């Protein structure tokens, strides 16, 4: 998996492409902590160029890691351009309660930051309450 980070006014777009492999959690930390130096990052993760042949489980694992790292930084993450299999998985398992996802990059960029569908964004940091 490779990525390209584009800085916009007030947020960053991270375009990922290629295939997902086992080293991706370290890769995600490196992207978040070196390229995006905000305390509360606002990130749009564009998955439009990710290989469709990859494992859904590997993609979900990568997304969970990305969400956790962004949550630990008190930031916001939007997903866009999900592949058809991933979109079906999100709808079937109601993952829209954990992730904000949009059809395309333009709709993700135009949307408000924070949860609009639910009362408050739930933070899943793994810490005990």
KESE-72012 format. One record per atom (N, C-alpha, C): residue number from 1; atom name; x, z, y. Coordinates in steps of 0.1 Angstrom, whole numbers, plus 2048, in hexadecimal, padded with zeros to 3 digits. Atoms other than C-alpha are relative to their C-alpha. Layout:
REM KESE-72012
+-----+------+-----+-----+-----+
!   n ! atom !  c1 !  c3 !  c2 !
+-----+------+-----+-----+-----+
! NUM !   CA !   X !   Z !   Y !
...
+-----+------+-----+-----+-----+
END
This chain:
REM KESE-72012
+-----+------+-----+-----+-----+
!   n ! atom !  c1 !  c3 !  c2 !
+-----+------+-----+-----+-----+
!   1 !    N ! 808 ! 800 ! 7F4 !
!   1 !   CA ! 800 ! 800 ! 800 !
!   1 !    C ! 809 ! 800 ! 80C !
!   2 !    N ! 7F9 ! 801 ! 7F3 !
!   2 !   CA ! 80C ! 7F7 ! 823 !
!   2 !    C ! 7F6 ! 802 ! 80B !
!   3 !    N ! 80A ! 7FF ! 7F5 !
!   3 !   CA ! 7FD ! 7FE ! 844 !
!   3 !    C ! 806 ! 7FB ! 80E !
!   4 !    N ! 7FC ! 804 ! 7F3 !
!   4 !   CA ! 7FE ! 7F3 ! 868 !
!   4 !    C ! 7F8 ! 809 ! 80A !
!   5 !    N ! 806 ! 7F7 ! 7F7 !
!   5 !   CA ! 7F6 ! 80C ! 884 !
!   5 !    C ! 7FF ! 7FA ! 80E !
!   6 !    N ! 802 ! 806 ! 7F3 !
!   6 !   CA ! 7E6 ! 7FF ! 8A4 !
!   6 !    C ! 7FA ! 80C ! 809 !
!   7 !    N ! 804 ! 7F6 ! 7F7 !
!   7 !   CA ! 7E3 ! 817 ! 8C1 !
!   7 !    C ! 7F6 ! 7FA ! 80A !
!   8 !    N ! 80A ! 804 ! 7F6 !
!   8 !   CA ! 7C3 ! 813 ! 8D6 !
!   8 !    C ! 7FF ! 80B ! 80A !
!   9 !    N ! 802 ! 7F5 ! 7F6 !
!   9 !   CA ! 7B7 ! 827 ! 8F4 !
!   9 !    C ! 7F8 ! 80B ! 7F9 !
!  10 !    N ! 806 ! 7F4 ! 806 !
!  10 !   CA ! 7AF ! 849 ! 8E5 !
!  10 !    C ! 7FF ! 801 ! 7F1 !
!  11 !    N ! 800 ! 7FF ! 80F !
!  11 !   CA ! 7B2 ! 841 ! 8C0 !
!  11 !    C ! 80A ! 7F6 ! 7FA !
!  12 !    N ! 7F7 ! 809 ! 807 !
!  12 !   CA ! 7C7 ! 82F ! 8A6 !
!  12 !    C ! 7F8 ! 7F9 ! 7F5 !
!  13 !    N ! 805 ! 807 ! 80C !
!  13 !   CA ! 7BE ! 814 ! 88D !
!  13 !    C ! 80B ! 7FF ! 7F6 !
!  14 !    N ! 7F6 ! 801 ! 80B !
!  14 !   CA ! 7D0 ! 816 ! 86C !
!  14 !    C ! 7FA ! 7F5 ! 7F6 !
!  15 !    N ! 804 ! 80B ! 809 !
!  15 !   CA ! 7CD ! 7F5 ! 859 !
!  15 !    C ! 808 ! 801 ! 7F3 !
!  16 !    N ! 7F8 ! 7FF ! 80D !
!  16 !   CA ! 7D6 ! 7F9 ! 834 !
!  16 !    C ! 7FE ! 7F3 ! 7F8 !
!  17 !    N ! 801 ! 80C ! 808 !
!  17 !   CA ! 7DD ! 7DC ! 81D !
!  17 !    C ! 809 ! 802 ! 7F4 !
!  18 !    N ! 7F8 ! 7FF ! 80D !
!  18 !   CA ! 7EB ! 7D6 ! 7FA !
!  18 !    C ! 7F9 ! 808 ! 7F6 !
!  19 !    N ! 806 ! 7F8 ! 80B !
!  19 !   CA ! 7E6 ! 7EB ! 7DB !
!  19 !    C ! 804 ! 80F ! 802 !
!  20 !    N ! 7FE ! 7F1 ! 800 !
!  20 !   CA ! 7E4 ! 811 ! 7D8 !
!  20 !    C ! 809 ! 804 ! 7F4 !
!  21 !    N ! 7F8 ! 7FB ! 80B !
!  21 !   CA ! 7FF ! 822 ! 7C4 !
!  21 !    C ! 802 ! 80F ! 801 !
!  22 !    N ! 7FE ! 7F1 ! 801 !
!  22 !   CA ! 80A ! 846 ! 7BB !
!  22 !    C ! 807 ! 806 ! 80C !
!  23 !    N ! 7F8 ! 7FA ! 7F5 !
!  23 !   CA ! 820 ! 84B ! 7DA !
!  23 !    C ! 7F8 ! 800 ! 80D !
!  24 !    N ! 808 ! 801 ! 7F4 !
!  24 !   CA ! 803 ! 846 ! 7F3 !
!  24 !    C ! 7FE ! 80E ! 807 !
!  25 !    N ! 802 ! 7F4 ! 7F9 !
!  25 !   CA ! 7FD ! 86B ! 7FB !
!  25 !    C ! 80C ! 803 ! 80A !
!  26 !    N ! 7F4 ! 7FE ! 7F7 !
!  26 !   CA ! 821 ! 86E ! 809 !
!  26 !    C ! 800 ! 7F6 ! 80B !
!  27 !    N ! 801 ! 80B ! 7F6 !
!  27 !   CA ! 81C ! 84D ! 81B !
!  27 !    C ! 7F6 ! 804 ! 80B !
!  28 !    N ! 80B ! 7FC ! 7F6 !
!  28 !   CA ! 7FC ! 85A ! 82C !
!  28 !    C ! 805 ! 80B ! 809 !
!  29 !    N ! 7FB ! 7F6 ! 7F8 !
!  29 !   CA ! 80D ! 879 ! 838 !
!  29 !    C ! 80A ! 7FB ! 80A !
!  30 !    N ! 7F6 ! 806 ! 7F7 !
!  30 !   CA ! 82A ! 865 ! 846 !
!  30 !    C ! 7F9 ! 7F8 ! 80B !
!  31 !    N ! 807 ! 807 ! 7F6 !
!  31 !   CA ! 812 ! 84E ! 858 !
!  31 !    C ! 7F9 ! 809 ! 80B !
!  32 !    N ! 807 ! 7F7 ! 7F7 !
!  32 !   CA ! 7FE ! 86A ! 867 !
!  32 !    C ! 809 ! 809 ! 809 !
!  33 !    N ! 7F7 ! 7F6 ! 7F9 !
!  33 !   CA ! 81B ! 881 ! 871 !
!  33 !    C ! 80B ! 7F9 ! 808 !
!  34 !    N ! 7F5 ! 806 ! 7F8 !
!  34 !   CA ! 833 ! 867 ! 87F !
!  34 !    C ! 7FA ! 7F6 ! 80A !
!  35 !    N ! 805 ! 80A ! 7F7 !
!  35 !   CA ! 81E ! 84B ! 88E !
!  35 !    C ! 7F5 ! 805 ! 809 !
!  36 !    N ! 80B ! 7FB ! 7F8 !
!  36 !   CA ! 801 ! 85F ! 89B !
!  36 !    C ! 803 ! 80E ! 804 !
!  37 !    N ! 7FB ! 7F3 ! 7FB !
!  37 !   CA ! 80D ! 87C ! 8B0 !
!  37 !    C ! 7F6 ! 808 ! 807 !
!  38 !    N ! 80A ! 7F8 ! 7F9 !
!  38 !   CA ! 7EC ! 88A ! 8BC !
!  38 !    C ! 7FD ! 80D ! 7F8 !
!  39 !    N ! 805 ! 7F4 ! 807 !
!  39 !   CA ! 7E0 ! 8AD ! 8B4 !
!  39 !    C ! 7F3 ! 7FE ! 7F9 !
!  40 !    N ! 80D ! 803 ! 806 !
!  40 !   CA ! 7BD ! 8A1 ! 8AD !
!  40 !    C ! 7FF ! 7F1 ! 7FF !
!  41 !    N ! 800 ! 80E ! 800 !
!  41 !   CA ! 7C2 ! 87D ! 8A2 !
!  41 !    C ! 7F2 ! 7FA ! 7FD !
!  42 !    N ! 80C ! 808 ! 803 !
!  42 !   CA ! 7A5 ! 864 ! 8A2 !
!  42 !    C ! 805 ! 7F3 ! 7FA !
!  43 !    N ! 7FB ! 80B ! 807 !
!  43 !   CA ! 7AB ! 84A ! 888 !
!  43 !    C ! 7F5 ! 7F8 ! 7FA !
!  44 !    N ! 808 ! 80A ! 807 !
!  44 !   CA ! 799 ! 82B ! 87C !
!  44 !    C ! 808 ! 7FA ! 7F4 !
!  45 !    N ! 7F8 ! 805 ! 80B !
!  45 !   CA ! 7A5 ! 822 ! 859 !
!  45 !    C ! 7F9 ! 7F3 ! 7FB !
!  46 !    N ! 805 ! 80D ! 803 !
!  46 !   CA ! 79F ! 7FD ! 853 !
!  46 !    C ! 804 ! 7FC ! 7F2 !
!  47 !    N ! 7FD ! 803 ! 80E !
!  47 !   CA ! 79D ! 7F5 ! 82E !
!  47 !    C ! 7FD ! 7F2 ! 7FC !
!  48 !    N ! 803 ! 80E ! 803 !
!  48 !   CA ! 795 ! 7D0 ! 831 !
!  48 !    C ! 80A ! 7F8 ! 7F8 !
!  49 !    N ! 7F5 ! 807 ! 807 !
!  49 !   CA ! 7B6 ! 7C4 ! 823 !
!  49 !    C ! 805 ! 807 ! 7F4 !
!  50 !    N ! 7FC ! 7F9 ! 80C !
!  50 !   CA ! 7B9 ! 7DC ! 806 !
!  50 !    C ! 7FC ! 7F8 ! 7F4 !
!  51 !    N ! 802 ! 808 ! 80C !
!  51 !   CA ! 7BB ! 7CB ! 7E4 !
!  51 !    C ! 7F3 ! 805 ! 7F9 !
!  52 !    N ! 80D ! 7FD ! 806 !
!  52 !   CA ! 798 ! 7CA ! 7D4 !
!  52 !    C ! 803 ! 804 ! 7F1 !
!  53 !    N ! 7FD ! 7FD ! 80E !
!  53 !   CA ! 7A8 ! 7CC ! 7B1 !
!  53 !    C ! 804 ! 80E ! 7FD !
!  54 !    N ! 7FB ! 7F2 ! 802 !
!  54 !   CA ! 7B4 ! 7F0 ! 7B6 !
!  54 !    C ! 7F6 ! 809 ! 7FB !
!  55 !    N ! 809 ! 7F6 ! 806 !
!  55 !   CA ! 7A5 ! 80E ! 7A6 !
!  55 !    C ! 7F8 ! 807 ! 80B !
!  56 !    N ! 808 ! 7F9 ! 7F7 !
!  56 !   CA ! 788 ! 81E ! 7B8 !
!  56 !    C ! 804 ! 80F ! 801 !
!  57 !    N ! 7FB ! 7F2 ! 800 !
!  57 !   CA ! 795 ! 840 ! 7AD !
!  57 !    C ! 80C ! 802 ! 808 !
!  58 !    N ! 7F4 ! 7FF ! 7F8 !
!  58 !   CA ! 7B7 ! 839 ! 7BD !
!  58 !    C ! 7FC ! 7FF ! 80F !
!  59 !    N ! 804 ! 801 ! 7F2 !
!  59 !   CA ! 7A6 ! 82E ! 7DD !
!  59 !    C ! 7F9 ! 80C ! 805 !
!  60 !    N ! 806 ! 7F3 ! 7FC !
!  60 !   CA ! 790 ! 84D ! 7DE !
!  60 !    C ! 80A ! 80B ! 802 !
!  61 !    N ! 7F5 ! 7F6 ! 7FF !
!  61 !   CA ! 7AF ! 863 ! 7D8 !
!  61 !    C ! 807 ! 7FE ! 80D !
!  62 !    N ! 7F9 ! 802 ! 7F4 !
!  62 !   CA ! 7C0 ! 852 ! 7F5 !
!  62 !    C ! 7F8 ! 804 ! 80C !
!  63 !    N ! 809 ! 7FC ! 7F5 !
!  63 !   CA ! 7A2 ! 856 ! 80C !
!  63 !    C ! 7FF ! 80F ! 801 !
!  64 !    N ! 802 ! 7F1 ! 800 !
!  64 !   CA ! 79E ! 87B ! 802 !
!  64 !    C ! 80D ! 806 ! 807 !
!  65 !    N ! 7F4 ! 7FB ! 7FA !
!  65 !   CA ! 7C3 ! 881 ! 80B !
!  65 !    C ! 801 ! 7FD ! 80F !
!  66 !    N ! 800 ! 804 ! 7F1 !
!  66 !   CA ! 7C0 ! 86E ! 82C !
!  66 !    C ! 7F6 ! 809 ! 807 !
!  67 !    N ! 80A ! 7F7 ! 7F9 !
!  67 !   CA ! 7A0 ! 882 ! 835 !
!  67 !    C ! 805 ! 80E ! 801 !
!  68 !    N ! 7FB ! 7F2 ! 800 !
!  68 !   CA ! 7B1 ! 8A3 ! 82B !
!  68 !    C ! 80A ! 802 ! 80B !
!  69 !    N ! 7F5 ! 7FF ! 7F6 !
!  69 !   CA ! 7D0 ! 89C ! 841 !
!  69 !    C ! 7FA ! 7FF ! 80E !
!  70 !    N ! 807 ! 802 ! 7F3 !
!  70 !   CA ! 7BA ! 891 ! 85E !
!  70 !    C ! 7F9 ! 80D ! 804 !
!  71 !    N ! 808 ! 7F4 ! 7FE !
!  71 !   CA ! 7A4 ! 8B0 ! 85A !
!  71 !    C ! 80A ! 80C ! 804 !
!  72 !    N ! 7F6 ! 7F5 ! 7FD !
!  72 !   CA ! 7C3 ! 8C7 ! 85A !
!  72 !    C ! 805 ! 7FF ! 80E !
!  73 !    N ! 7FB ! 802 ! 7F2 !
!  73 !   CA ! 7CD ! 8B8 ! 87B !
!  73 !    C ! 7F4 ! 801 ! 80A !
!  74 !    N ! 80C ! 7FF ! 7F8 !
!  74 !   CA ! 7A9 ! 8BE ! 888 !
!  74 !    C ! 7FC ! 7F2 ! 807 !
!  75 !    N ! 803 ! 80E ! 7FB !
!  75 !   CA ! 7A4 ! 898 ! 88C !
!  75 !    C ! 7F4 ! 7FA ! 7FA !
!  76 !    N ! 80C ! 808 ! 805 !
!  76 !   CA ! 78A ! 87E ! 884 !
!  76 !    C ! 805 ! 7F4 ! 7F9 !
!  77 !    N ! 7FC ! 80C ! 807 !
!  77 !   CA ! 78C ! 862 ! 86B !
!  77 !    C ! 7F3 ! 7F8 ! 7FE !
!  78 !    N ! 80B ! 80A ! 803 !
!  78 !   CA ! 775 ! 843 ! 869 !
!  78 !    C ! 806 ! 7F6 ! 7F7 !
!  79 !    N ! 7FC ! 80B ! 809 !
!  79 !   CA ! 777 ! 82A ! 84D !
!  79 !    C ! 7F8 ! 7F4 ! 803 !
!  80 !    N ! 808 ! 80C ! 7FE !
!  80 !   CA ! 76D ! 806 ! 850 !
!  80 !    C ! 805 ! 7F5 ! 7F6 !
!  81 !    N ! 7FD ! 80C ! 808 !
!  81 !   CA ! 76D ! 7E5 ! 83D !
!  81 !    C ! 802 ! 804 ! 7F1 !
!  82 !    N ! 7FF ! 7FD ! 80E !
!  82 !   CA ! 768 ! 7F5 ! 81B !
!  82 !    C ! 7FD ! 7F5 ! 7F7 !
!  83 !    N ! 803 ! 80A ! 809 !
!  83 !   CA ! 768 ! 7DE ! 7FD !
!  83 !    C ! 7F3 ! 803 ! 7F9 !
!  84 !    N ! 80E ! 7FE ! 806 !
!  84 !   CA ! 747 ! 7D9 ! 7EA !
!  84 !    C ! 800 ! 80B ! 7F6 !
!  85 !    N ! 800 ! 7F5 ! 80A !
!  85 !   CA ! 751 ! 7F0 ! 7CD !
!  85 !    C ! 801 ! 80E ! 806 !
!  86 !    N ! 7FE ! 7F3 ! 7F9 !
!  86 !   CA ! 75C ! 80C ! 7E4 !
!  86 !    C ! 7F3 ! 803 ! 808 !
!  87 !    N ! 80C ! 7FE ! 7F8 !
!  87 !   CA ! 73D ! 808 ! 7FA !
!  87 !    C ! 7F5 ! 805 ! 7F6 !
!  88 !    N ! 80A ! 7FC ! 80A !
!  88 !   CA ! 727 ! 80B ! 7DB !
!  88 !    C ! 802 ! 80E ! 7FB !
!  89 !    N ! 7FC ! 7F3 ! 804 !
!  89 !   CA ! 73A ! 82A ! 7D0 !
!  89 !    C ! 7FC ! 80A ! 80B !
!  90 !    N ! 804 ! 7F7 ! 7F5 !
!  90 !   CA ! 735 ! 83A ! 7F3 !
!  90 !    C ! 7F1 ! 802 ! 800 !
!  91 !    N ! 80E ! 7FF ! 7FF !
!  91 !   CA ! 710 ! 833 ! 7F2 !
!  91 !    C ! 7FA ! 808 ! 7F3 !
!  92 !    N ! 805 ! 7FA ! 80D !
!  92 !   CA ! 70B ! 83E ! 7CD !
!  92 !    C ! 803 ! 80F ! 800 !
!  93 !    N ! 7FC ! 7F2 ! 801 !
!  93 !   CA ! 71E ! 85F ! 7D1 !
!  93 !    C ! 7FE ! 807 ! 80D !
!  94 !    N ! 803 ! 7FA ! 7F3 !
!  94 !   CA ! 713 ! 866 ! 7F5 !
!  94 !    C ! 80C ! 805 ! 807 !
!  95 !    N ! 7F4 ! 7FC ! 7F9 !
!  95 !   CA ! 736 ! 867 ! 802 !
!  95 !    C ! 800 ! 7FF ! 80F !
!  96 !    N ! 801 ! 801 ! 7F1 !
!  96 !   CA ! 729 ! 860 ! 825 !
!  96 !    C ! 7FE ! 80E ! 806 !
!  97 !    N ! 800 ! 7F2 ! 7FB !
!  97 !   CA ! 725 ! 886 ! 827 !
!  97 !    C ! 80E ! 805 ! 803 !
!  98 !    N ! 7F2 ! 7FC ! 7FE !
!  98 !   CA ! 74B ! 889 ! 826 !
!  98 !    C ! 808 ! 7F6 ! 809 !
!  99 !    N ! 7F9 ! 80A ! 7F9 !
!  99 !   CA ! 757 ! 868 ! 835 !
!  99 !    C ! 7F6 ! 7F9 ! 80A !
! 100 !    N ! 807 ! 809 ! 7F7 !
! 100 !   CA ! 74B ! 854 ! 854 !
! 100 !    C ! 804 ! 7F2 ! 7FC !
! 101 !    N ! 7FC ! 80E ! 803 !
! 101 !   CA ! 74A ! 82F ! 849 !
! 101 !    C ! 7F7 ! 7F6 ! 807 !
! 102 !    N ! 806 ! 80B ! 7F8 !
! 102 !   CA ! 741 ! 80F ! 85B !
! 102 !    C ! 802 ! 7F3 ! 7FA !
! 103 !    N ! 7FF ! 80D ! 806 !
! 103 !   CA ! 73C ! 7EB ! 852 !
! 103 !    C ! 80C ! 7F9 ! 803 !
! 104 !    N ! 7F4 ! 808 ! 7FB !
! 104 !   CA ! 758 ! 7DD ! 867 !
! 104 !    C ! 807 ! 808 ! 80B !
! 105 !    N ! 7F8 ! 7FA ! 7F6 !
! 105 !   CA ! 773 ! 7E6 ! 880 !
! 105 !    C ! 7F9 ! 802 ! 80D !
! 106 !    N ! 807 ! 800 ! 7F3 !
! 106 !   CA ! 75E ! 7DD ! 89E !
! 106 !    C ! 7F6 ! 80B ! 801 !
! 107 !    N ! 80A ! 7F5 ! 7FF !
! 107 !   CA ! 742 ! 7F5 ! 895 !
! 107 !    C ! 806 ! 80E ! 7FF !
! 108 !    N ! 7F9 ! 7F3 ! 800 !
! 108 !   CA ! 75A ! 811 ! 88D !
! 108 !    C ! 806 ! 803 ! 80E !
! 109 !    N ! 7FB ! 7FE ! 7F3 !
! 109 !   CA ! 76B ! 80C ! 8AF !
! 109 !    C ! 7F6 ! 804 ! 80A !
! 110 !    N ! 80B ! 7FD ! 7F6 !
! 110 !   CA ! 74A ! 80D ! 8C2 !
! 110 !    C ! 7F9 ! 80D ! 7FE !
! 111 !    N ! 808 ! 7F3 ! 803 !
! 111 !   CA ! 73C ! 82C ! 8B1 !
! 111 !    C ! 806 ! 80C ! 806 !
! 112 !    N ! 7FB ! 7F3 ! 7FB !
! 112 !   CA ! 73F ! 84F ! 8BE !
! 112 !    C ! 809 ! 807 ! 7F7 !
! 113 !    N ! 7F8 ! 7F7 ! 809 !
! 113 !   CA ! 759 ! 867 ! 8B1 !
! 113 !    C ! 7F9 ! 80C ! 7FD !
! 114 !    N ! 807 ! 7F4 ! 804 !
! 114 !   CA ! 74B ! 883 ! 89D !
! 114 !    C ! 7F4 ! 7FC ! 7F8 !
! 115 !    N ! 80C ! 803 ! 809 !
! 115 !   CA ! 72D ! 885 ! 886 !
! 115 !    C ! 7F4 ! 7FE ! 808 !
! 116 !    N ! 80D ! 803 ! 7F9 !
! 116 !   CA ! 70D ! 875 ! 893 !
! 116 !    C ! 7F5 ! 801 ! 7F6 !
! 117 !    N ! 80A ! 800 ! 80A !
! 117 !   CA ! 6FA ! 874 ! 872 !
! 117 !    C ! 7FD ! 80E ! 7FB !
! 118 !    N ! 802 ! 7F3 ! 805 !
! 118 !   CA ! 6FE ! 898 ! 869 !
! 118 !    C ! 803 ! 80A ! 80B !
! 119 !    N ! 7FF ! 7F7 ! 7F5 !
! 119 !   CA ! 6FE ! 8B8 ! 87D !
! 119 !    C ! 80F ! 803 ! 804 !
! 120 !    N ! 7F2 ! 7FD ! 7FC !
! 120 !   CA ! 724 ! 8C0 ! 87C !
! 120 !    C ! 809 ! 7FA ! 7F4 !
! 121 !    N ! 7F7 ! 805 ! 80A !
! 121 !   CA ! 741 ! 8B0 ! 86A !
! 121 !    C ! 805 ! 80C ! 7F8 !
! 122 !    N ! 7FB ! 7F6 ! 809 !
! 122 !   CA ! 74A ! 8C4 ! 84C !
! 122 !    C ! 80F ! 7FE ! 7FD !
! 123 !    N ! 7F1 ! 801 ! 803 !
! 123 !   CA ! 76F ! 8CC ! 848 !
! 123 !    C ! 803 ! 804 ! 7F2 !
! 124 !    N ! 7FC ! 7FD ! 80E !
! 124 !   CA ! 77D ! 8CA ! 825 !
! 124 !    C ! 80F ! 801 ! 7FF !
! 125 !    N ! 7F2 ! 7FE ! 800 !
! 125 !   CA ! 79F ! 8D9 ! 828 !
! 125 !    C ! 806 ! 806 ! 7F4 !
! 126 !    N ! 7FB ! 7FA ! 80C !
! 126 !   CA ! 7A1 ! 8EA ! 807 !
! 126 !    C ! 802 ! 80F ! 802 !
! 127 !    N ! 7FE ! 7F1 ! 7FE !
! 127 !   CA ! 7A4 ! 90D ! 817 !
! 127 !    C ! 7F3 ! 807 ! 7FD !
! 128 !    N ! 80C ! 7F7 ! 804 !
! 128 !   CA ! 78D ! 929 ! 80B !
! 128 !    C ! 7FA ! 805 ! 80D !
! 129 !    N ! 807 ! 7FC ! 7F4 !
! 129 !   CA ! 773 ! 934 ! 824 !
! 129 !    C ! 801 ! 80F ! 801 !
+-----+------+-----+-----+-----+
END
